[in-house]
Amino acid sequence: MSILITGGAGYIGSHTCAELLNSGEDIVALDNFSNSSPDVIRRVKEISGRDFPLYAVDMLHEQGLRRVFEREDIEAVIHFAGYKAVGESVRMPLEYYNNNVAGSLTLFGVMRDYGCKKLVFSSSATVYGHSKEAPFREDTPLSAINPYGATKLMIEDILRDLYTSAPEWRISLLRYFNPIGAHPSGELGEEPSGIPNNLFPYISRVAQGKLERLYVFGDDYETPDGTCVRDYIHVCDLAEGHLAALRHIRGNTGAEAVNLGTGNGYSVFEALRAFENASGLTIPYEVTVRRQGDSAVMYADTTKAKALLGWSASRGLDEMCRDQWKYAGRNGDRL
């Protein structure tokens, strides 16, 4: 039996594909390539030395999803597919609700119809909203302060209701924080289309001379240096967390939310300095107004991940930056 990975050509999805393959799992990848490239799948196959089926299917295309389940023996689904940019979600809320929520509903309905009831869902720390209870625990009150976060919270609620209605479901809701870094081979990394929405791909392009400067959205937050504080986690640690969640749901029913982070918070300026140290470059930046929808401080309490999944992050910020810069250096023509 195989694990279906939706959004398999995406940043986190591709690293998770590689991690599962290297761990002996059989996978099937699905992606509509709206913000990714089929070439990523080729590189996953090269890194792992293994082949696997790929379906170019949109989550909103129910018949396309049904064909996947008819042709493949799917044991479980790891669900990454969805739009993911906070700022863009504020500008395009209808598109986010339609793609993320309606697409997920379509997937869950097809899974139910084919008797596939194991799911690892890619949620987000944005479900904690403007909570000031950092480090965030899984029982921290939930709220949404932007449409992207609202879609994640809605899907979590849907999945909790699904489990209540049918307790044979085995669901892991992974709330992860800020993934950065790249595969140590230098062959996989984040490749956003257009101007990046996330901090480290943007810094990489400034370092390469492709963008003029980094824009820091606000230096007047109630943090030590005034910039937002985030829990940056290496994407390979995150991929290992998905494998741990998959193994957990094989033996346990429920709909458990689990944080995936390092438990450490770094400010934008601290992250910038770490990248400068890794690259040996000085990154020009300009402080501008706050970005709508951003929280001041977000970092994880990782106690539950250690206890429930037997997982904890092992890579630090310096390694994240080194791998990010290595990937940028090897793949500058694509970034």
N, C-alpha and C positions, 0 to 999 in steps of 0.2 A: 504493500500500500504506500501511497505517496502523500506528501504534505503540499497542499496548494498554497502558494505565496502570491497574494494579490499585490500589485505594485512591485513586482519582483525586480524590475530594472531600475527602481528608484534608489536613492542613497542608502537608506537603512535596509530596504528590501534586498538589494544586491549583496550587501555584506552578510545578511542573514542567510541568503541562498548559499553563499560560499561556506559559511560556518556549518550549516546543516549537512551539506555535501561532504565536507571534510570530517564530519562526525558519523558518516555512514548512512545518513537518511536519504531516501529517494524523494525528489521534489518535482513539482510542476509549477512553472512560473506563468503569471498572467499580468499583462500590462497593456494600457492603451497608448503608451508612448507620448502622452501629451506634454510631459515634462521630463522625458528620459529618452534614451536611445537603445535600439536593439543591439548596438555594439557592446553595451554593458554586459548583456547576457553572454556574448562571445567571450568576454574577458573572464567572467565567472567560470565558464567551462574550462578555460585555459588554466586558471589558478587551481581549480579543484581536480583537473584531469578527468572530469566526468561529464557525460551528456545528460540532458533532461528535456522534456517537452516544454515548448513556449507557445502561449496563445496570446495573440493580439486582440484582446477583447476589452470593451468598456464595461465598467461595473453596472451601468444603466441598461445594458443590453441583456435582458433576461435569457433570450434564446441562445445567445453566445455562451453565457454561463452554463446553461443546461447542457450544451454540447460538450463542455469540458467535463462535467460530472458524468455524462454518458460514456465518454471515451476513456476516462481515467478512473482508477480506483483510489478515491480520495479518502484518507483516514481523518485528516484534520486540516484546518485552514489557519494560516497566519495572515491577518488582514491589515495591510499597509495602505492600500490604494485610497487616495483622497487628496484634495487640495490642502496646503499646509501653511500658507503665509498669513500671519496675523494682519499685517497692514493691508494686504490685498483683500482679505476677507471683509475688512471694514468698508472698502470701496465696492466690493462685489458680493454682498450678502446672499442674494438669491442664488447665484451660481454655486456658492459654498454649501448652502442648505440642500440644493438639488443634488449636487455631485456627491457630497459626503454622506448625507442622511439617506436620501432616496437610493443611492447606489448601494449603501450598506443593507438597507431593507431588502433590496432585490437579492443580494447575496445570501442573507440569512434565510429568506424564503426558499431559495433553491437548495441550500444546505439541508434544511428541514425536510424538503420533499425527497431528497436522496439519502436520508438517514445519516447524514454527517453532522455530528453534534459535539465536536471538539473544536474550540476556537481560541486563538490568541489574538486579541484586538490591540491595535496600535492606538492607544489613547495618548494623553498629554497632561503635563503638569498645569496647563492653562485651565484645567477644570477647577483649580483652587482659587481662581479669580484674584481679587485684591486682598486676600487673606494676609494678615500680618503675623501669622503663627509660625513663620519659618524657624526651624526646619519643618516642612510640611509632612504630616503623617497621613496615612490613608483615611483616617477618620476626621481629618480637618474638614470643616463645612465647605461644601462645593458651591461654586457660582461661576458664571461666565461673564467676561467683560468685553468680549469681542465675538463676532460670528464664528470664527474658527473654533474657539474654545467652546462655544455653544453647541456646535455640531458634535464635538467629542463627548460633551456631557449628555446630550440627547441620546447618542448611540450607547453610552454606558447604561443609561436608564432603560433603554429598549432591551439591552441584553440582560439586565437584572430582572426585568419583567418576564423575559423569555424563560430564564431559569426558574422563576417562581411558577410559571405555567407548566413547565416540563422539567422536573428536577434531574432528569438523566443528562441534561446538557453539562458540558465541562468547559468553563469559560475563564480565561485569564485576561484581566483588563490591565494592561501595562501602561502606567503613567510615567513616561520618561521625560527627562528634563531637556538639556540642550546638547544634542549630539554634534560632535566635531571630529576632526581627524580623518584618517583614511586607512585603507588596507596596507599593511607593512610592505607588500610587494610593490606599492606605487601604482597598481593597475586599477584600483577601485577607489572612488571618492565621490564627493558631491559635485554634480555638474548641472546647476540650475540653468534654465533657459533665460536669456535676457540678463538684466541687472539683478544680482543676487538679493534676496530678502534677508538672508541670515548673515551674522557677523563675520564668521571666518572665511566663507567663500568671497565675501566682499573685500576683506583684508588681503586675501590672496591675490585678487585682481589688482588691487592698488600696488601691492609689492611687485607684480609683474609689469606695472606701468600701463595696464589696460584701463584703469580708472584713476582719476586725478588724485582723489583723497578719500579717506574714510569719513563718513558723517556720523558723529556721536549724538544720539538723540537724547539730549538733556544731560546736564551736569549739576542739577539742582534737586536730585532725589535725596531722601534721608538715608544716605549710605556714607561710608567713610570718605569716599572721594567724589560723591555726588552722582556717579553713574550707576546704571542698573547692575545688580548683582545676580548672577546666574550660576547654576550647577552644570558645568560643562562635563560631558561624559564622552569617552572615546567610543566611536561607532562600533568598534570590534567588541568592546565590553557589552555594548547594547545588544549586538547580535548574539553573544553568548547568553545574555539574559533571556532572549526569546527561545533559545534551545532549552534552557532550564525551565521556562514556563511550559513549553510543549511537553517535556518529560513529566512535569507536575500534573498536568491535566489528564495525562494517560492513566493516572492512578487515583484521581480525585474529581468528584463532581463539585459543582458550585459556580459562583460568578465572583471571583476574588479580584479586587483591585490591589495592585502592587506597584510601588514606586521603583523606578530604575534610575538611579543617579549615583553620584559619588558621596554625597553628604557634605560636600564643600562648596562654598559660594565664592565666585571670583567676579570682580567688577569689570566693566568694559575696558577701563584703563589697565587693569592687571592683565587681562587677556591680551591686550594690544602689546604690552611690554614682553609678555611671554613669546608672542609671535615674532617680535623684533629680535629677541635673543636666539630663537630657532633659525631665523633667516639671515641674521647678520645685517639687516636693513633697518633704516628708519622709515616708519610709515607716516606720511603726512595725514593729518586729520583736522576736522573742523567741528566744533560743537554747535549744534543747532537745536531747535525746539524739540520738546518731547514728542514722541510718536504716540498717536492715539491708540489706546488699548494695552500699553505696556505696564507691567507691574514693577515696583521698585526692587524687591528682593524675592528670589525664588530659589530654594535649594531643598534637597530631599532629606527626610528621615529614612534611612535604608534598612531599619531593623527588620521589617517584615520580609523584605526580599531575602535577607540572609536566613531567617528562620523558616520561611515557607518554601523557597526555591533553592536554598543552599547556594545562593549567588551573591557576589559582591564585585564591584568594579576594582580593577587592579592597575589601571594605567593612569598616570598623572597628567597635569596640564602641559608640562614640557614635552612629554611623549606625544600628546595629541597635536601640539603645534609642529613638532618635527615631522610627523607623518603627513600632516596637512601640507606642509611646505614641500616635502618630497613628492607628493602627488602633483602639486602645482608645477613643480619643475619638470616632471616627466610628461605632463599632459597640457602644457601651456597652449598648444595650438588648438585645443578643444575648449579651453576655459575662457 
